Amino acid sequence: MVCLSEITHSYVENYIRSILPDQEGLLKEMEQYANDNHVPIVHKEVAALIKVLTKSVQAKKVLEVGMAIGYSSMIFIESMGKDGHITTIERDDKMYELALNYIEKAGIANQVKIIKEDALEVLKHLEGTYDLIFLDGAKGHYNEFLEDCLRLLKKGGIIISDNILFKGMVATDDLVTRRKRTIVNRMRDYLSYISHHPKLETSILPIGDGVAISYKK
Ligand SMILES: C[S@@+](CC[C@H](N)C(=O)[O-])C[C@H]1O[C@@H](n2cnc3c(N)ncnc32)[C@H](O)[C@@H]1O
């Protein structure tokens, strides 16, 4: 019998995870911390996708919403190289302190700007242009982040939105719990919006917890 994870067949997910190389050093230590302390960080196959996309669009300026302990920020920096820079937003005090520590330990503090505030406020006033934007904050707010992200994203840039299938709930009512109904409805609106937006070309992938990639025309 084929066993299903919420997004795809478990055997497919397990196979992909087994074939991708494991992280080493500090990233491995961070994975262990995240695992032990239930901090949600990008899945292994999503980290691999981030690396490929960052290199493909030759991103040098990334904006991230939702830093947690800084794991994905570090993946972005590693992919961009020494002349890359990430601005990342995190509202949680504890996550901020942990991320700060890891970023210093990695010796990349000069390439990372952490803004410790709610992204809903920060994005309204943020200036500049970014090559790539990674949305990995509160799932119910992607709609509210989007207009500012579109303003901040350069033409030819991409937005990567993580967890868009939300444990499969976004794809079928059968999995939706009552408490998650609002978030699921908001995420469905978001996916419909970015899929039909005249300025975007969007692809939705059933990997990790679901990832959407949107290219700005
Ligand atoms: C899934 S975790 C981020 C994981 C990280 N991107 C990684 O893969 O290593 C989501 C984080 O977003 C933060 N967050 C959620 N909504 C936010 C908001 N509106 N503004 C700033 N941070 C937010 C949470 O505190 C949490 O640490």
The ligand as an SDF file (V2000), in Angstrom:
LIG
                    3D

 27 29  0  0  0  0  0  0  0  0999 V2000
    8.7020   29.1250    9.4030 C   0  0  0  0  0  0  0  0  0  0  0  0
    9.5800   30.1680   10.4350 S   0  0  0  0  0  0  0  0  0  0  0  0
   10.8630   30.7730    9.4160 C   0  0  0  0  0  0  0  0  0  0  0  0
   11.8920   29.7460    9.0900 C   0  0  0  0  0  0  0  0  0  0  0  0
   13.1070   30.2660    8.3410 C   0  0  0  0  0  0  0  0  0  0  0  0
   12.7270   31.0060    7.1720 N   0  0  0  0  0  0  0  0  0  0  0  0
   13.9760   29.0930    7.9370 C   0  0  0  0  0  0  0  0  0  0  0  0
   13.5580   28.3280    7.0690 O   0  0  0  0  0  0  0  0  0  0  0  0
   15.0620   28.9350    8.5120 O   0  0  0  0  0  0  0  0  0  0  0  0
    8.5270   31.5820   10.5300 C   0  0  0  0  0  0  0  0  0  0  0  0
    9.0960   32.7360   11.3490 C   0  0  0  0  0  0  0  0  0  0  0  0
    8.4200   33.8990   10.9420 O   0  0  0  0  0  0  0  0  0  0  0  0
    8.2210   34.7450   12.0520 C   0  0  0  0  0  0  0  0  0  0  0  0
    7.0810   35.6130   11.6940 N   0  0  0  0  0  0  0  0  0  0  0  0
    5.8070   35.2120   11.4500 C   0  0  0  0  0  0  0  0  0  0  0  0
    5.0530   36.2550   11.0880 N   0  0  0  0  0  0  0  0  0  0  0  0
    5.8600   37.3500   11.1220 C   0  0  0  0  0  0  0  0  0  0  0  0
    5.6450   38.7240   10.8690 C   0  0  0  0  0  0  0  0  0  0  0  0
    4.4400   39.2030   10.5300 N   0  0  0  0  0  0  0  0  0  0  0  0
    6.6910   39.5680   10.9930 N   0  0  0  0  0  0  0  0  0  0  0  0
    7.9200   39.0940   11.3500 C   0  0  0  0  0  0  0  0  0  0  0  0
    8.1730   37.8000   11.6220 N   0  0  0  0  0  0  0  0  0  0  0  0
    7.1650   36.9350   11.4900 C   0  0  0  0  0  0  0  0  0  0  0  0
    7.9670   33.7990   13.2170 C   0  0  0  0  0  0  0  0  0  0  0  0
    8.3000   34.4160   14.4460 O   0  0  0  0  0  0  0  0  0  0  0  0
    8.8710   32.6260   12.8610 C   0  0  0  0  0  0  0  0  0  0  0  0
   10.1070   32.7010   13.5270 O   0  0  0  0  0  0  0  0  0  0  0  0
  1  2  1  0
  2  3  1  0
  2 10  1  0
  3  4  1  0
  4  5  1  0
  5  6  1  0
  5  7  1  0
  7  8  2  0
  7  9  1  0
 10 11  1  0
 11 12  1  0
 11 26  1  0
 12 13  1  0
 13 14  1  0
 13 24  1  0
 14 15  1  0
 14 23  1  0
 15 16  2  0
 16 17  1  0
 17 18  1  0
 17 23  2  0
 18 19  1  0
 18 20  2  0
 20 21  1  0
 21 22  2  0
 22 23  1  0
 24 25  1  0
 24 26  1  0
 26 27  1  0
M  CHG  2   2   1   9  -1
M  END
$$$$
